[in-house]
């Protein structure tokens, strides 16, 4: 007998084995993930508008 024994596998009936397992629906993103995505989109839109305007420099 081996030092490590494997437990017997219980597979179930033939019908259970033949059924297709559907993947679970992906979880909805968290509030923080949605906020980060929003801020990234806002930053990209602002940068694109800044480039379209010819990259004006403000003297602050």
ABEGO torsion letter per residue (X at the ends): XBABBBBBBBAEBAAAAABBBBBBBBBBBBAAAAAAAAAAAAAAAAAAAAAAAGGBBBBX
